[in-house]
């Protein structure tokens, strides 16, 4: 199938789904096309497995019973064709209950997790769904070129979800940011890679592409098997991002059974042993979330704020000699009044080598909010190093870089632009080079600042002469965001006093 034909079929299916009353939003039809693509892809994957078993004269046990395989219930034969109310009834009363009850092996567990809460709503019109099925029917997953093209189409849909979905930050981290983190951490075949908040699995997909590319055409069958079965691990709390993540991995060639639908923060970090840890952690944890007190009890430094508890989880999950590259809400870096923030950062500097912090401009995550520039963020890179005696090698100094442009506009559209500091940042990070935008801070100075890790450029006066109007505007927006956060904290402090005063007045 030509790239143009595949592109037409894919967007045609999306266009058909948008006609239904229950798929008014982009979020809705992304979910619908995802589960349809998954079941079609699963059948094509099964056909490959069956052909390989036949060639090797081995028995083949299908994942799904015959009645629930894609080709059976989507049969286009007019005498057997399900459509309208009959199709909706079959899905709601038969297919989805079956998928949600699958047991027996890891592949079935993945499918069960996928359909546990998905789709979150069903289409109302069975005729529209039938037309969409017929469009998906034309998509071929059997050739590498088709899967490669479709993976790009799917990525473009996820990017569109990020720009237009309002909640895009839950699903989509801008591709240039993911690529930068993966390249700097440099995962290799033979290492395990973990994302505790995988969303649409962008970090795992990019790590897979990076590891394969490093081997070029010389990848051995044993390496491919390891990539498929023993390399990528992820967890995601919410149903739709989990569905999107699994689908994204499959379209990029990884049918992993190590992706779990699970609340990562529900794990007690004090119970982890070395066998539970990973060589490489790549992630963008949720911004500004909160958890119930029953969850915060799983951490040595309890906090309802997910940003700081995710950091504690990551610190406990990285293996000896392991490496971490992550996005973090900038508020975590400068907050020091709350015990959880202070203690976590203190342990991070004492037990890990926090070697690099990169300050991103406001607007990189404009897709995470309905309006405005989104949260101001930074990139953290740290290693869990041990000396010969097995003692942790703490942080000696931190290399900082202040990024002003990232190759796309700092608005919701995120259109590509020429200005991009990331290549310069990459080159300087590898040499820990000092410049107008990069500097080194000894750990003793960080401690004197009460563990404030903020990126405060000592060369700011020199650098400001070279700044673009867009960078200056982004900086203003960042400061406004900081002021709003501080005002919110003040409000939270004053609220109990206000309630107490009202109570006294009423008595």
Secondary structure as GFF3:
##gff-version 3
##sequence-region A 1 507
A	DSSP	alpha_helix	3	17	.	.	.	ID=ss1
A	DSSP	alpha_helix	26	55	.	.	.	ID=ss2
A	DSSP	three_ten_helix	66	68	.	.	.	ID=ss3
A	DSSP	alpha_helix	70	73	.	.	.	ID=ss4
A	DSSP	alpha_helix	84	90	.	.	.	ID=ss5
A	DSSP	pi_helix	91	95	.	.	.	ID=ss6
A	DSSP	alpha_helix	96	100	.	.	.	ID=ss7
A	DSSP	alpha_helix	106	114	.	.	.	ID=ss8
A	DSSP	alpha_helix	126	137	.	.	.	ID=ss9
A	DSSP	alpha_helix	144	164	.	.	.	ID=ss10
A	DSSP	three_ten_helix	168	170	.	.	.	ID=ss11
A	DSSP	alpha_helix	175	185	.	.	.	ID=ss12
A	DSSP	beta_strand	193	195	.	.	.	ID=ss13
A	DSSP	alpha_helix	202	215	.	.	.	ID=ss14
A	DSSP	three_ten_helix	216	218	.	.	.	ID=ss15
A	DSSP	alpha_helix	221	229	.	.	.	ID=ss16
A	DSSP	beta_strand	232	236	.	.	.	ID=ss17
A	DSSP	alpha_helix	239	251	.	.	.	ID=ss18
A	DSSP	beta_strand	259	261	.	.	.	ID=ss19
A	DSSP	three_ten_helix	264	266	.	.	.	ID=ss20
A	DSSP	three_ten_helix	269	271	.	.	.	ID=ss21
A	DSSP	three_ten_helix	274	276	.	.	.	ID=ss22
A	DSSP	beta_strand	278	284	.	.	.	ID=ss23
A	DSSP	alpha_helix	293	296	.	.	.	ID=ss24
A	DSSP	alpha_helix	306	317	.	.	.	ID=ss25
A	DSSP	beta_strand	318	329	.	.	.	ID=ss26
A	DSSP	alpha_helix	330	334	.	.	.	ID=ss27
A	DSSP	alpha_helix	339	351	.	.	.	ID=ss28
A	DSSP	beta_strand	353	359	.	.	.	ID=ss29
A	DSSP	three_ten_helix	366	368	.	.	.	ID=ss30
A	DSSP	beta_strand	377	383	.	.	.	ID=ss31
A	DSSP	beta_strand	397	402	.	.	.	ID=ss32
A	DSSP	beta_strand	406	408	.	.	.	ID=ss33
A	DSSP	beta_strand	416	420	.	.	.	ID=ss34
A	DSSP	alpha_helix	422	431	.	.	.	ID=ss35
A	DSSP	beta_strand	438	442	.	.	.	ID=ss36
A	DSSP	alpha_helix	443	448	.	.	.	ID=ss37
A	DSSP	alpha_helix	460	463	.	.	.	ID=ss38
A	DSSP	three_ten_helix	464	466	.	.	.	ID=ss39
A	DSSP	alpha_helix	469	506	.	.	.	ID=ss40
###
